[in-house]
Amino acid sequence: MVKFNCFTSPNAATQYKHKSEIGSPDKYRVEEPESPPTHVMKGSSHGIGREPTEEQQAAIVESLKRQLVQAEVMLTKIRELKSAVSPSSAATHTMMGMDNSPASPNMDARAREINKMAESEVADAKARAEKESQRVQRELEEEKQKATARMEEEQRIEAQRAAELKEKEARVASALADVERQKQEKLVKEETKTKLRTATSAPPDIYLPKIDQPHSPEQTLTRKGSDSLPVGTTSNSGGKRFGRATAREMIEQIRENDPALTKVDLSGNASFQVKADELCELVLEVMKTNTHVVELLLSGCDIRDGAKAIGEMLKFNQTLQILDLQSNNIKADGAIALAKGLAENRCLRMLNLSSQQQAFGEGVLTEFVAMFGTNVTLLKLTWRVDSRQSFALNKLVTRNNEINRCVKAGRAYTDKIPEGLLANPPTLVAYQL
């Protein structure tokens, strides 16, 4: 509050008995305003390290209001003082004994100066109060922003922890699934091995009937001039057949290149399924040099990627005419390898690729269409195709069959062979489907 050491009412003028006292500056000295209340400063940056409470905020506002009220009261008193010392007040002049003396103008000037100083002090007090209010409001806003930023940061950290926890749970679930899958695969392998041991340990006196079905589940090899006899079995005078050959034993007999051995049936062979990739490599090796086997049945052997080795074998073998690869879960890479092998083959007449678990894509069909650019001997291709290229494939198979009919009839066929073979037309032998 601004305080003045001067009279504040007309009656107070009786203190000054002499004119010389009126002009004394000490009589109208203005004291400095008191410092703001201590509770107002609690909102400053020097007194807090956290956001003020609601009670503190209310105390600050009340303090500012009190300062404004005090300033208004002080201004009212100044106005009363001005009225008391006005030259127009005859009663005041009489009380002070000033009449129309030369000292009256000095007194008016001093009163105006005091009034001006009081108004200045009031204006300064209002300005300080407004400035303090703005500062407190600004600090409150800053504290609110800091609190919001802290809350957002905590939410971000919480979300990050939740994401990390979710990712960790996913990894654990994936690891558990892998363990379960490996466990199931191990059980399947053990079961397959058990079945294989049971199948290969049949008693020697068991009677195996004659097998003359081309796709029998029994593993048979047909020899020219003899009955169908399971490979690896023996026969006595009573016609009984004993034992059963394994896939390795059958492959070893192919390696011997026996002229009487023309058909090999490994369809559904359990021992072949256990090591399909390894045995396909062995088939590749022995069939490269074999010149008598014309029919190779490998349906249901779980060949999968072993089809790549069979495709490589087709580039070298020039006697095999029938190849059955149905139900082997052959993928696109294996089918493409077969197409590339057939592009260099001049003897295979029938290929069965039906009942694969996965349909062949457009890339596989494109490779087979390109294969017919150099192959004129494949007469039958069995598979399920759902593509626009199936019409082109059927047309190419029909072309090869027309060439085969021309060869059987002894007619010219060079007008039907692809342009890539015109420079060196192949010598073809008629085949009876």
Secondary structure in CASP SS format (residue, H / E / C, confidence):
PFRMAT SS
TARGET T0000
AUTHOR 0000-0000-0000
METHOD secondary structure of the structure
MODEL  1
M C 1.00
V C 1.00
K C 1.00
F E 1.00
N C 1.00
C C 1.00
F C 1.00
T C 1.00
S C 1.00
P H 1.00
N H 1.00
A H 1.00
A H 1.00
T H 1.00
Q H 1.00
Y C 1.00
K C 1.00
H C 1.00
K H 1.00
S H 1.00
E H 1.00
I H 1.00
G C 1.00
S C 1.00
P H 1.00
D H 1.00
K H 1.00
Y H 1.00
R C 1.00
V E 1.00
E C 1.00
E C 1.00
P C 1.00
E C 1.00
S C 1.00
P C 1.00
P C 1.00
T C 1.00
H C 1.00
V H 1.00
M H 1.00
K H 1.00
G H 1.00
S C 1.00
S C 1.00
H C 1.00
G C 1.00
I C 1.00
G C 1.00
R C 1.00
E C 1.00
P C 1.00
T C 1.00
E H 1.00
E H 1.00
Q H 1.00
Q H 1.00
A H 1.00
A H 1.00
I H 1.00
V H 1.00
E H 1.00
S H 1.00
L H 1.00
K H 1.00
R H 1.00
Q H 1.00
L H 1.00
V H 1.00
Q H 1.00
A H 1.00
E H 1.00
V H 1.00
M H 1.00
L H 1.00
T H 1.00
K H 1.00
I H 1.00
R H 1.00
E H 1.00
L H 1.00
K H 1.00
S H 1.00
A H 1.00
V C 1.00
S C 1.00
P C 1.00
S C 1.00
S C 1.00
A H 1.00
A H 1.00
T H 1.00
H H 1.00
T H 1.00
M H 1.00
M H 1.00
G C 1.00
M C 1.00
D C 1.00
N C 1.00
S C 1.00
P C 1.00
A H 1.00
S H 1.00
P H 1.00
N H 1.00
M H 1.00
D H 1.00
A H 1.00
R H 1.00
A H 1.00
R H 1.00
E H 1.00
I H 1.00
N H 1.00
K H 1.00
M H 1.00
A H 1.00
E H 1.00
S H 1.00
E H 1.00
V H 1.00
A H 1.00
D H 1.00
A H 1.00
K H 1.00
A H 1.00
R H 1.00
A H 1.00
E H 1.00
K H 1.00
E H 1.00
S H 1.00
Q H 1.00
R H 1.00
V H 1.00
Q H 1.00
R H 1.00
E H 1.00
L H 1.00
E H 1.00
E H 1.00
E H 1.00
K H 1.00
Q H 1.00
K H 1.00
A H 1.00
T H 1.00
A H 1.00
R H 1.00
M H 1.00
E H 1.00
E H 1.00
E H 1.00
Q H 1.00
R H 1.00
I H 1.00
E H 1.00
A H 1.00
Q H 1.00
R H 1.00
A H 1.00
A H 1.00
E H 1.00
L H 1.00
K H 1.00
E H 1.00
K H 1.00
E H 1.00
A H 1.00
R H 1.00
V H 1.00
A H 1.00
S H 1.00
A H 1.00
L H 1.00
A H 1.00
D H 1.00
V H 1.00
E H 1.00
R H 1.00
Q H 1.00
K H 1.00
Q H 1.00
E H 1.00
K H 1.00
L H 1.00
V H 1.00
K H 1.00
E H 1.00
E H 1.00
T H 1.00
K H 1.00
T H 1.00
K H 1.00
L H 1.00
R H 1.00
T H 1.00
A H 1.00
T H 1.00
S C 1.00
A C 1.00
P C 1.00
P C 1.00
D C 1.00
I C 1.00
Y C 1.00
L C 1.00
P C 1.00
K C 1.00
I C 1.00
D C 1.00
Q C 1.00
P C 1.00
H C 1.00
S C 1.00
P C 1.00
E C 1.00
Q C 1.00
T E 1.00
L E 1.00
T E 1.00
R E 1.00
K C 1.00
G C 1.00
S C 1.00
D C 1.00
S C 1.00
L E 1.00
P E 1.00
V C 1.00
G C 1.00
T C 1.00
T E 1.00
S E 1.00
N C 1.00
S C 1.00
G C 1.00
G C 1.00
K C 1.00
R E 1.00
F E 1.00
G C 1.00
R C 1.00
A C 1.00
T C 1.00
A H 1.00
R H 1.00
E H 1.00
M H 1.00
I H 1.00
E H 1.00
Q H 1.00
I H 1.00
R H 1.00
E C 1.00
N C 1.00
D C 1.00
P C 1.00
A C 1.00
L E 1.00
T E 1.00
K E 1.00
V E 1.00
D E 1.00
L C 1.00
S C 1.00
G C 1.00
N C 1.00
A H 1.00
S H 1.00
F H 1.00
Q H 1.00
V H 1.00
K C 1.00
A H 1.00
D H 1.00
E H 1.00
L H 1.00
C H 1.00
E H 1.00
L H 1.00
V H 1.00
L H 1.00
E H 1.00
V H 1.00
M H 1.00
K H 1.00
T H 1.00
N C 1.00
T C 1.00
H C 1.00
V C 1.00
V C 1.00
E E 1.00
L E 1.00
L E 1.00
L C 1.00
S C 1.00
G C 1.00
C C 1.00
D C 1.00
I C 1.00
R H 1.00
D H 1.00
G H 1.00
A H 1.00
K H 1.00
A H 1.00
I H 1.00
G H 1.00
E H 1.00
M H 1.00
L H 1.00
K C 1.00
F C 1.00
N C 1.00
Q C 1.00
T C 1.00
L C 1.00
Q C 1.00
I E 1.00
L E 1.00
D E 1.00
L C 1.00
Q C 1.00
S C 1.00
N C 1.00
N C 1.00
I C 1.00
K C 1.00
A H 1.00
D H 1.00
G H 1.00
A H 1.00
I H 1.00
A H 1.00
L H 1.00
A H 1.00
K H 1.00
G H 1.00
L H 1.00
A H 1.00
E C 1.00
N C 1.00
R C 1.00
C C 1.00
L C 1.00
R C 1.00
M E 1.00
L E 1.00
N E 1.00
L C 1.00
S C 1.00
S C 1.00
Q C 1.00
Q C 1.00
Q C 1.00
A C 1.00
F C 1.00
G C 1.00
E H 1.00
G H 1.00
V H 1.00
L H 1.00
T H 1.00
E H 1.00
F H 1.00
V H 1.00
A H 1.00
M H 1.00
F C 1.00
G C 1.00
T C 1.00
N C 1.00
V C 1.00
T C 1.00
L C 1.00
L C 1.00
K E 1.00
L E 1.00
T E 1.00
W C 1.00
R C 1.00
V C 1.00
D C 1.00
S C 1.00
R C 1.00
Q C 1.00
S H 1.00
F H 1.00
A H 1.00
L H 1.00
N H 1.00
K H 1.00
L H 1.00
V H 1.00
T H 1.00
R H 1.00
N H 1.00
N H 1.00
E H 1.00
I H 1.00
N H 1.00
R H 1.00
C H 1.00
V H 1.00
K H 1.00
A H 1.00
G C 1.00
R C 1.00
A C 1.00
Y C 1.00
T C 1.00
D C 1.00
K C 1.00
I C 1.00
P C 1.00
E H 1.00
G H 1.00
L H 1.00
L C 1.00
A C 1.00
N C 1.00
P C 1.00
P C 1.00
T C 1.00
L C 1.00
V C 1.00
A C 1.00
Y C 1.00
Q C 1.00
L C 1.00
END
